[in-house]
Structures are given as structure tokens and as C-alpha cells.
Amino acid sequence: MRGLDGKVAVVTGAASGLGEATCVRLAEEGAVVVGLDLAEPSVPLAGFHRLDVTDEAALAAAFDAVAEEHGRVDVLATFAGVAGGGPVHGVAAADWARVIAVNLTGTFLTCKHALRHMVEQRSGSIVTVASVEGIEGTEGGSAYNASKGGVVLLTKNMAIDYGRLGVRVNAVCPGFIDTPMFRAVLGSESMAAFADEYREQHKLGRFGRAEEIASATAFLASDDASFITGHALVVDGGYTTGMRTGLSSLMGLD
Ligand SMILES: NC(=O)c1ccc[n+]([C@@H]2O[C@H](COP(=O)([O-])OP(=O)(O)OC[C@H]3O[C@@H](n4cnc5c(N)ncnc54)[C@H](O)[C@@H]3O)[C@@H](O)[C@H]2O)c1
């Protein structure tokens, strides 16, 4: 991909799943990758700051340290996130607040402190992480879906505000991807039948791989996407295309 070699990229959620895979891919593209996470990453990085993305002072200090050490902040990808929800009448206000705080407010705060540097530089590329569940509803989605829907619109608003300053902002909207978060939500025996149904709704007939979100994220961050901003890129194996009942097998399509 063009334009990632030598760029300074900050990735939140770097210690697991999609964020980890994105760190690996950006490094393969030649970027200098700095991770932010609550947990210690297991892949080699150019730098790491252990922090909570709801802690604004820690984020401010981390971005200042990256700019100090590496001279710039070119790319941000915001993978730190948590699952959570349920039917609204059963959701404790504290659980709602935690999901919104990490997924939506954490994205806002992370972008805010990356943007301080990107605005000064007059360049940068941000990829936020929403979900297919930020585009359409799911049973019991509530807090998670609201947080991810918020990320999609926050992304479009930042694209409007910062485009003239040389900063592109896009969202990636993954379908269901096999990661530790996915396994925590859908991996239990009691969820097996539902997991099968979710897999069926991915029209490619399988769940996604972390590398497939990493490549889409790297693309949006790169100069190959130089005229793309404010876009919510669905990377979902066809999950959001429409309902599939299997009727197509009667048409010889299996
Ligand atoms: N896996 C999927 O199917 C899927 C689908 C759509 C969207 N997403 C989104 O992609 C992102 C990554 O998901 P994943 O499946 O890799 O999850 P994961 O649980 O494997 O990784 C999430 C990472 O975020 C970190 N994190 C959580 N809260 C944090 C906080 N407050 N501060 C700093 N770091 C924190 C965790 O320590 C972990 O390393 C999440 O935002 C998730 O909502 C995942």
C-alpha cells in the first residue's frame, strides 16, 4: 500500500484481536507502530503506553510522548472496545455507561488528542472502529450498538471538520470476526446455535479473520485511500446485504 512506509501510527486495543492484527499489518507496510492498551501487547511494537482510553490525561501524555519521540502522529486506528448490552429494560445504568465510556467517549478522547498533532501538521489519517452493529440493530444490542452508531456519526463529523486541514477520517465496520471478544460473546455452548445463525448471515459462509480487518484498516489509513473521507467501510462478508434463508439452494446455488 502506498504511503505507510515510515509513517508514525498509533493503534489502540493493540494487545488483542483486531488491534493486534492491525499493528502487525501496519508494521509490515513499514509504519512505526505505537500501541495503546490496558493490557501488555504480545507483538513487537516501536512503542507502547499502558492506559485506559477513558483517561484523558493519560491519552494526552501518550500522544505528546509519541510526537516527542517520533516527531509526528500520522495515523490513528482506534480498536480499544468492549462488548455489552442486553434488552434495554434489563441494562444496568452502570453497564450502559461503561460501554459508552470506552467505545464512544474513548474514541472521542483518542481522536481529540491525535488531532491536536494532526491539525498542527496539517496531515493525518484516522480510522475509527465501529461495527455492522453501528449500522443496523441486533437482538439485545442496545449499549454496544448505540456506542458504535455514535462512532459512525462522530467519524463523519470529524471528516467534515478536518478535511480542509489535511486530515482524513473514516470508520471500519467489521462483521463478526474471530477474536477473543467474539469468543467471549459467541463462544459458549449455549450460544452455539446462535453463532451458526450469525455465520450463515455472512454471505461468504464464514466469520471474518482479524487480518481481513487489518488490511481494510491499513488501506483506509494509506495514500491508496487518499480521496476517501467520512466513509464507513463495511467489511462483513456480506452480513449487511440482506437476509439469506437458503432459498437460493432451490435455484441450484449451493
Ligand atoms: N470481533 C468482532 O467481531 C468485532 C466486530 C465489530 C467490531 N469490533 C470492534 O473491534 C474492536 C476490537 O475488537 P476485538 O474483537 O479485537 O476485541 P478484543 O477484546 O480481542 O480486543 C480489545 C482490546 O481493547 C483493549 N481495551 C478494552 N478496553 C480498553 C480501555 N478502556 N482502554 C484501553 N484498552 C482497552 C483490550 O485490553 C483488548 O486488548 C472493538 O472496538 C470491537 O467493538 C469487533
The ligand as an SDF file (V2000), in Angstrom:
LIG
                    3D

 44 48  0  0  0  0  0  0  0  0999 V2000
  -14.5280   -9.1260   16.8500 N   0  0  0  0  0  0  0  0  0  0  0  0
  -15.6090   -8.7080   16.2180 C   0  0  0  0  0  0  0  0  0  0  0  0
  -16.4190   -9.4970   15.7200 O   0  0  0  0  0  0  0  0  0  0  0  0
  -15.8570   -7.2230   16.0810 C   0  0  0  0  0  0  0  0  0  0  0  0
  -16.8680   -6.8240   15.1920 C   0  0  0  0  0  0  0  0  0  0  0  0
  -17.1270   -5.4720   15.0370 C   0  0  0  0  0  0  0  0  0  0  0  0
  -16.3930   -4.5410   15.7540 C   0  0  0  0  0  0  0  0  0  0  0  0
  -15.4220   -4.9470   16.6290 N   0  0  0  0  0  0  0  0  0  0  0  0
  -14.7070   -3.9260   17.3620 C   0  0  0  0  0  0  0  0  0  0  0  0
  -13.3300   -4.0300   17.1050 O   0  0  0  0  0  0  0  0  0  0  0  0
  -12.5880   -3.5890   18.2550 C   0  0  0  0  0  0  0  0  0  0  0  0
  -11.6040   -4.6760   18.6630 C   0  0  0  0  0  0  0  0  0  0  0  0
  -12.3600   -5.8390   18.9580 O   0  0  0  0  0  0  0  0  0  0  0  0
  -11.6710   -7.2720   19.2050 P   0  0  0  0  0  0  0  0  0  0  0  0
  -12.6580   -8.2810   18.7440 O   0  0  0  0  0  0  0  0  0  0  0  0
  -10.2970   -7.2520   18.6970 O   0  0  0  0  0  0  0  0  0  0  0  0
  -11.6880   -7.2800   20.8070 O   0  0  0  0  0  0  0  0  0  0  0  0
  -10.6100   -7.8120   21.8880 P   0  0  0  0  0  0  0  0  0  0  0  0
  -11.3740   -7.9280   23.1490 O   0  0  0  0  0  0  0  0  0  0  0  0
   -9.9160   -9.0140   21.3470 O   0  0  0  0  0  0  0  0  0  0  0  0
   -9.5700   -6.6050   21.9800 O   0  0  0  0  0  0  0  0  0  0  0  0
   -9.9430   -5.3840   22.5460 C   0  0  0  0  0  0  0  0  0  0  0  0
   -8.7010   -4.7190   23.1140 C   0  0  0  0  0  0  0  0  0  0  0  0
   -9.1150   -3.4460   23.6410 O   0  0  0  0  0  0  0  0  0  0  0  0
   -8.4860   -3.2760   24.9060 C   0  0  0  0  0  0  0  0  0  0  0  0
   -9.3050   -2.3830   25.7340 N   0  0  0  0  0  0  0  0  0  0  0  0
  -10.5580   -2.6090   26.1930 C   0  0  0  0  0  0  0  0  0  0  0  0
  -10.9580   -1.5780   26.9460 N   0  0  0  0  0  0  0  0  0  0  0  0
   -9.9570   -0.6740   26.9510 C   0  0  0  0  0  0  0  0  0  0  0  0
   -9.7680    0.5850   27.5630 C   0  0  0  0  0  0  0  0  0  0  0  0
  -10.7330    1.1260   28.3310 N   0  0  0  0  0  0  0  0  0  0  0  0
   -8.5990    1.2380   27.3590 N   0  0  0  0  0  0  0  0  0  0  0  0
   -7.6280    0.6870   26.5960 C   0  0  0  0  0  0  0  0  0  0  0  0
   -7.7340   -0.5160   26.0050 N   0  0  0  0  0  0  0  0  0  0  0  0
   -8.8920   -1.1910   26.1890 C   0  0  0  0  0  0  0  0  0  0  0  0
   -8.4090   -4.6760   25.4980 C   0  0  0  0  0  0  0  0  0  0  0  0
   -7.4250   -4.7420   26.5300 O   0  0  0  0  0  0  0  0  0  0  0  0
   -8.0670   -5.5100   24.2810 C   0  0  0  0  0  0  0  0  0  0  0  0
   -6.6760   -5.5950   24.0910 O   0  0  0  0  0  0  0  0  0  0  0  0
  -13.6310   -3.2720   19.3270 C   0  0  0  0  0  0  0  0  0  0  0  0
  -13.8990   -1.8840   19.3000 O   0  0  0  0  0  0  0  0  0  0  0  0
  -14.8520   -4.0360   18.8560 C   0  0  0  0  0  0  0  0  0  0  0  0
  -16.0400   -3.4510   19.3110 O   0  0  0  0  0  0  0  0  0  0  0  0
  -15.1390   -6.2720   16.8060 C   0  0  0  0  0  0  0  0  0  0  0  0
  1  2  1  0
  2  3  2  0
  2  4  1  0
  4  5  1  0
  4 44  2  0
  5  6  2  0
  6  7  1  0
  7  8  2  0
  8  9  1  0
  8 44  1  0
  9 10  1  0
  9 42  1  0
 10 11  1  0
 11 12  1  0
 11 40  1  0
 12 13  1  0
 13 14  1  0
 14 15  2  0
 14 16  1  0
 14 17  1  0
 17 18  1  0
 18 19  2  0
 18 20  1  0
 18 21  1  0
 21 22  1  0
 22 23  1  0
 23 24  1  0
 23 38  1  0
 24 25  1  0
 25 26  1  0
 25 36  1  0
 26 27  1  0
 26 35  1  0
 27 28  2  0
 28 29  1  0
 29 30  1  0
 29 35  2  0
 30 31  1  0
 30 32  2  0
 32 33  1  0
 33 34  2  0
 34 35  1  0
 36 37  1  0
 36 38  1  0
 38 39  1  0
 40 41  1  0
 40 42  1  0
 42 43  1  0
M  CHG  2   8   1  16  -1
M  END
$$$$
